[in-house]
């Protein structure tokens, strides 16, 4: 049985989240939570919240023990980019791209 949790429009780039999600793929949910607590990246806090949500979904559905479930897939897709302007010299402007991402985490029973 599978349970999923999704976060859309996270205000972080997909590259920064992927380096965290690659570390927890294939691990048990309990071990993945411990690993995420000690990572210094901003993405680790976001991914740990999603993992907690997926574990709570599994507990709500009464699928299995959430601690022993395995992180089977984590999808990190690019979301819409917010474009902002900042003034530069001689009447020019630079574009600041504030990127977002969509994160989907899938837990599977062993």
N, C-alpha and C positions, 0 to 999 in steps of 0.2 A: 504494500500500500504506500502511496506517496502523499506528501503534504507539501504545499508551496507557500511562500510568502513573497510579496512583491513590494518594491519601493520605486515609485516613479518620481521623476523630476528632482533627484538628489542633486544638491548644489556642489558637486565635485566632479572632476573629469573622470572619464571611464578608465583612462590609463592608471590613475592613482588607485582606483578600486581594484583593478585586475591584479595588481601586484600583491594585494592582500588575499583575494579570493583564490588565487592559484595555490596559496599555502594551505588552505583548508579543504580543498577538493579531495574526496575520498576518505576523509577522516570521520570518526564518530563525532556526533554533535557535542557531547560533553568535552571531548579532547579539543575540539575546534574552539569552543568557548574559552577554554583556558589559554590556548595559544593567542586568541584575539585580545585577551586582557593585557598581555605583556608586549604587544607590538606598539611601537611609537607612532604609527601612521594615523592620520585623520580618518582614513577609510576603514580602519579596524573598528572604530567606534560605531560607524554606520552599519557595517556588516554584522557586528555583534547584535545590534538591535534587530536586524532582519532575522538572524538566526534564533534569537529569543522568540520572535513572533512565530516563526515556523515551528518551533518546539511547542509553543502554546497552542497552535493550530492542531498539532498532532495529539496533544493531550485532550483538547476539546472534542476531537473526532473519536477519541479512544482507539486509535489505530495501534499504537505500541508504546513502549517506554521511550519517551523523547530523548533521554540521555544516550540510549544505545542505538538510535537511528543513525544512518550514515548520510553524509552530505554527498549526494550523487551528482548534482549539477548546480553550477552557479553561472547564470548568464548576466553579463554586463553589457548593455547596449547603449549607444550614444543617444542622448535626448536632444531636445531643441537647444540652440545656442542663443543666449541673449546678447545683443550687440549694443554696446554703449560707446559714446564718443568722449574723447578727452581733447581739450584744445592744445595745439602746439604753436610754435612760433610762425610768424608771417601769415597768419590767417588759416593755417592748415588744421587738420584734425586727424587723430589716430583712432582706430577702432579697437576697443577692448572687447574680447570675446569671453563671455562668462558661460562656460560649458556646463551641461547637466547630463545625467545618465539615468537609465532605468536598470534596476537590479532585481533579478529573480533568483530565489534560492529554493532548491528542491531537496527535501529529505526523503530517504527511502528506507524501508524496513530491510534488515539483513536476513 
